[in-house]
């Protein structure tokens, strides 16, 4: 039974996550558009991780950021397969000392942001939020010092989105920087004007 369900066109994904965060719910947010799908796992309103069916695994992000090399990743994957409990890769990396909690947290935040950026472009997608307890694997982040800040992630996603929209906007809509740039002489005049708040500095 879905606790929430709707269309992205009617209620944006960021707004849905904000609602779940404010109400401190635990569950899984699923977003689907045709054959594309993505998911965001939250615990008491805090994002734990995110994924999409055509996305990259966390190991790829660690390599891109220079935190881990391919040799280290292969060793971690082998250690993961050798463990009968099949712990999450992040748990293996931390336990073996290949990454720090801070490095893993920053990489997970980057992965979440990328998933959200992609999902926000799915204009015909539908979403659903299911309240459900965490699985043992999902609880991994709660047993470490990994703590993704949901509000910070959303603000960063919004910031990047706004910058991209401004860059892609028609030139007529972009701010004309030359209109706001004064000559050195005019700047000196302003500094000498006692009406300016910075003239007393």
Buried (B, 14 or more C-beta within 10 A) or exposed (E): EEBBEBEBEEBBBBEBBBBBBEEEBBBBBBBBBEEBBBBBBBBEBBBBBBBBEEBBEBBBBBBEEEBBEEEBBEBBBEBBEEEEEEBBBBBBBBEEEBBEEEBBBBBBBBBBBBBBEBBBEBEEBBBBBBBEEBEEEBEBBEEBEBEBEBBEBBEBBEEEBEEEEEEEEEEEEEEEEEEEEEEEEEEEEEEEEEEEEEEEE
